[in-house]
């Protein structure tokens, strides 16, 4: 159920409607828009008595929402959500007219490695730095990340270069630490349907980057995001990173068709990770260009100054010179689409 408020509804009227919803035993989700405020209702397993709500001051109408994802859908919010990432060098916007770039190594290995790559990322004009302190790996014998020491290195990167930090949490315990050190909490593909972790992310104070599961449908992807919003965190960024198919010439199959599909159904911004999608360095730039051309709100790219020595995913990490080329090409494509790189 969605409660549509009048354009001139006061904050007191919105709070009164929310209080009434809570008194009925449901959860209220105020969703401010450019021209109106809507209030989503969750927690109702049956019909809601709309008569008592529609008669309240400031209410225009009550609209049933048929989709299983209520807060994520365009029914709840017509205009695109723009997520603000507070970085030391200034806010980074994701969504709307802006295209965001985020780059860095797959895993944080040493302070020297992180600083060397961060310097190149900053030189390319990229404002967000990615790097894994926790690495869920297929093999238990592969490098699993440095844990909290890696998070401390990321904090040093932020302080030295002014970059916003994006890093992954793999469970509730690591999310507690990531929330302390990072600017964006990443939920990886293997945890897209880890519902207890999604709920914990929904109670976090930081924006959440949610990656699509390797075999997830569009509805499953959006329902995973709904878990986060339902807990009260509306700062969610989706990320397409390729799905598993029969193809064997690439690590995964990048599903660019999901970008306009998400845009049609949801107000949330969506990034593309061409590194994990392809698994090959020479394919990252072409698919980055294609992702921005099809409407992605940004890119999540792996870069390494010595990829042959990388402890994780070196073969899919582009070189610093390639990152600068990518940034310039993306800016040109964004201009054609009347967008700008943040």
N, C-alpha and C positions, 0 to 999 in steps of 0.2 A: 504494500500500500504506500502511496505517495501523497503527501499533503502539500498542495500548492498554495503558497501565501501570496497576498496582494503585493504589488510592486512597492507600495508605500507602507507595508506592514512594519510596525515598530519592533525593536528588540524585545520589549516586554511582551508583545503579542506572540512572538516566536517562542519565547521561554514558556509562556503559559500553555501553548499547544504541546510543547515538549513535555511539560509537567503532566498534562492530561494523558498523554500517551503512556508515560511511565506509570501513572496511577492505574491504567488499564492492564498493567503487567507486561507491557511491551518495551522495546528499546527505541528511542528516538535518535535520528541522525540528521541534524540540520545541515543542509548543503547550500551554502550561499552561491548565487549565480550573478551574472552581470546585470540582469534585469529583475530577478526575483529570488526568493529563498524557497527551497523545497525542503520538506522534512520526510525522510524515509522512515518506514516502520519495519522493524525486524522482530523476530521472536514470536510472530503470530502463526500458529499452526492451522487456524481456521479463519473465518471471516471476522472483520473488525466492524464494530458499530460506528459507522461513519456519520450518523446523524448528530451525535454529540460533538463531533469534531468539526463538521462543516458549519455548524451554527456558531462557532467561536469567532471572536473579532479577528480580522485580518486574514481569514481563510477564504480562498477562492473556490477550491474544489478538492475532493479526494479521488485519486485515480488508482485503480487496481493495477498492479504490475505483474504481468503474466510470466516474465522471464524468471528463471531460478536465481539469477544474479541480479539483485535489485539495486544495490548501491553503485555497482560498476556500470550499469547500463545507461544509455542515453536518455531513458525515461526519467531517471533520477536527476540528470544534469545534461542539458542540451549542448552547452558549449564545452570546448576542450579544457581539460584541467591542465594547469601549468604548475609544475612542481618546482619549488625554489630550494636550491642546494646552497647553504651558506658556506662559502669558501673564504679563507683569509684575504684573498685578492679581490673579493667581491662576489655577490650572489651569482650563481649559475642557474639559468632557467631551462627547464626541460618541458617541451610541449608548446602548443600554440604556433607562433611564427618563428620560433627559434629551433635550431638544430644543435645539439650538444655533442661534444666529442669527449670520450674518456679512453685513456690509453695507459699502458703500463705492463709489467711482466705478469705472467701467469702466477708466479709465486715469488714472494719475498725470500731471498736467499741469504744475503749479507747486507749490512749497511752500505758498503761500497757499491754493490750492484744496484741497490735501490736508488741511491743518490745519483749515480751515473745515468740511469734511465730517466729519472725524474727531471734531470737537467735538460735532457733531449726533448722530453714531453713538453716542458715549459717553453722551450725554444720554438717548438712547432705551433705555439699558441693554444695548446690544449689546456683546459682549466681543471679537468678532473683526472685523478690518478687512480688506476686500478692495480691491485696486487693482493694475492692470497696469502693470508697468515695461516688459514686452515684450509687444507686441500683434501676433499673427499676423493680418493683414487680407487680405480677398479681393483688394483693389486694392493694387498696390505703391505707389500715390500717396497712400494714406490714412496717417494718423498711426500710426506703428509703435511708439510708446512712447519713453521717455527712456533706457531701458537702466539702467546702473549708477547714474547720478544719481537715477533714479526709486527705485531700491532704497534709496539713502541717505535719501531723503525718507521712505520707509516706516519706516526705522529711527528717524527722528525722531518719527514718529507714535507708534510703540511707546513710546518713552521719555517722551513728553509726556503721553499719554493712557492708557498701560498696556494697550493693546489688542494681542492676538495678530495677527500679520500673515499673510495668505494671498495669494500672488502666483504668477504663471505662469512656468514655464520653457519655452522653445521648442526648445532643443537642448542638447547636452551642455555646451557652454561656458556658456550662460546658467544652466544648472542648478547649476553650480559656484558661481556668484555668488548665486543665489537661496538655496541651502543656507546660505550665510554670513549673509544678511540676514533671511530670513523664518522664520516658525514652521511654516508649512505650504507644501509645494511643490505647485503646481497643474499638472496635465497637462491641457491643453485638448482640446476635441473633435477638432480637426484632427490631434492627435498621439496619439489613443487607440491607434492601431496602429503608432506609431513604436517598433518593438521595441527598437532600440538605446537610445532615450531611456527606455523603460520599465525596461530592465535597469539603466541608470545610476541611475534613481530607486530601484530596489530595493537599491542599494548605499548610498543616502543615509541619514543619521542622523535626518532629519526625517520627520514624517508626510507622506503623499502624498494629495492630493485628485485623483481620477481622474474626468474628465468623460466621459460616454458620447458616442461618435461619432455624427455626425448621421444615419447610416443603419445603426448597429450593432444586431444582434440581442442578446438577453439573453445567449446563450452567448458571443458575441464580446466583449461587455462584461466578463463574468466571466473570460474567458480573458486579457484584457488585464491585469486585476488579478492574475491568477495569475503573469504575468511578473514583477511587482514582488515578490510574496511569495516566489517561487522563488529570488530573489536574496538573501533574508534580511530584507527590510523588511516586517514584518507590520502596520505602522501605516498602513493604507490606508482611505480614505474614498471611497465612490462618489458620483457626482453625476449625476442625470438633468437634462438641460437642453433637452429637446425634440428630436424627430427630424423629418426632412424628409418631408412627405407632399404630397398634391395640394391641400391647403387653402391658400387665398391670403388669408384674413382675419387671419392671424397669422404671425409670422416663422417659427416652427416649430410643431410639434404636441406639446404637453406630454403625455407618456405616463405618466400616474399609475398605470396598471395594473402598471408595472414595479416599483413600490415593494413591494407584497405578494409579487410574484414573486421579487424579490431576497431578501426576508425568508424566504421558504420554502426557497430553495436555498443561501443564503450567510449566514454569521455577520457579514459586514462591514456597517457602518452606511452609510446612503445619504441624501444631501441632495438638495434640489430647487432648481434655479435658474430661478425663474419669469420673470426678466427676459429672458434669452436665449430662453426658450421662447416668449414671447409677442411680444416686440419692441414692446409698447405699454404705456405707463404705466398706463392705466386697467384693464388686465387683471392686473396684478401682484398686487394685494391679494386679489382673489377666488381666484386660483389658489394663492396662498400659504396661504390658509385651507384650501383643499381638500387641498393637499399634506400639511399637518400632520394633517388629519383622517384621511387614508388611511394614515398611519403613518410618514411621512418623519422622519428623525432631525434635521432642521434645514433651514434655508433659506440660500441664497446670493443676496443681493439687491443690485441696483445702486441707488445713491442719489446725487443731485447737488443742490447748493444753487442752481445756475444751469444747468439742463439744456439750455436753448436755446443756451448758449455752450460746451457740452461738445465736446471734440475727438473723442469716440467714444461712440456709442450713447446720445445724450442723450434720444431719444424714449422709451426704455425705462427710464430712470432715474426713480425716484420721488422726491418732495420730502421734506425732513426731517420735516415734519408727518405725512406719510403713513407714514413709517418708524415714528414713535411710535405711530400708530394700528395699524399692522401688528403691532408688538411686543405691544401690549396684547391684540389679538384672538387672536394665537397663544397667549399665556399662558392665556387663557380656554379655548381649544380643547384645549390640552395637559392642563389640569386635568380636563376631562371624560374624557380617556383615561388618567387616573391617571399623567400624566407632568408634568415641570416644565421650564420654560425655564432653561437654564444661564446 
